[in-house]
Amino acid sequence: MSVMKGRMPLVYIIILTWNHWELTFRCLSSVLRITYPNYQVVIVDNGSRDGTVDFIREKFPAIKVIANSCNLGFAGGCNVGIRYAVSEGADYVLLLNNDTLVTPDFLGKLISHAQVLPKAGILAPKIVYADGSGRLWFAGGRCHPLTLDIVSSGLNTSYSEPQPVDYVFGTSMLIHKNVLEDIGLFDELFFMYYEDMDFCLRARKAGYKIYYIPAAVVYHHVAASTAMFLPARYYHKARSSILFFRKHASGVRYLIIVPYRLGSAIHTLIRLVRQQQVNTAKAYLQGLKDGLKGKEVCYEKIYFSE
């Protein structure tokens, strides 16, 4: 890898929070050990009720905190941070889940590759389970060209070099400022789930490439912030999936996607009922209905209230 010349690009790390201050504390503790010399951290809080904002401001007074008055969802919350980063002159924006732990050199490796890989617009690290098992959680993904469904998440590969992929997750996503200028921000209609796939698809259509960088490593406490809210997860996945496929399906692709997604939805509902997850099945069905209607959600009233 060639050495970067001139000014090191300014990276703004955007960490979205919603309760779970203990996860955020561990995440920030690892972020502050990053060896890359030119980065700023911004916390965007989505209306936490457990004292997360006060805790961060007390323990990390040098870190910028933007406190939203309500939960704007993943897309909306990230957009608040992205807008701030761009206004402050960021060359790159790194989105990072608060239930992750980063290795000290991961950001430097992402930036080094971003500077030399052709048409690199979005880059993502290797994401490993944070349970000490060393198991790979995500290595970039590929989509079927007709159904747009996930056909590979890189889990059965042994990548040792950077690889172009179709999409990466917002769990940890480095975005060049040019991408944001050309295609805009996340589509906030999604609220949560599929907004990252939509963003990556739009970036690829604009001519940018998306890369998985295995030398950069992040550890992930998978679904730690929503583990207790299974109905909510299924509601939002169902709703966002409908919105995603309605947005991107057209022509022959539409004729293929509609029966394919219908069969997938029926299979999911049957599985949930057989597992006696009746409330989750109802939430999933409601998500499908709201997606078809294009209905906006009130996050606090859809299964996430505590």
Buried (B, 14 or more C-beta within 10 A) or exposed (E): EEEBEEEBBBBBBBBBBBBBBEBBBBBBEBBEEBEBEEBBBBBBBBBBEBEBBEBBEEEBEEBBBBBBEEBBBBBBBBBBBBBBBBEEEBBBBBBBBBBBBBBEBBBBBBBBBBBEBEEBBBBBBBBBBBEEEEEBBBBBBBBBEEBBEEEBBBEEBEBEEBBBBBBBBBBBBBBBBEBBEBBEBBBBBBBBBBBBBBBBBBBBEEEBBBBBBBBBBBBBBBEBBBEEBBBBBBBBBBBBBBBBBBBBBEEEBEEBBEEBBEEEBEEBBEEBEEEEBEEBBBBBBBBBEBBEEEBEBEBEEBBBEE
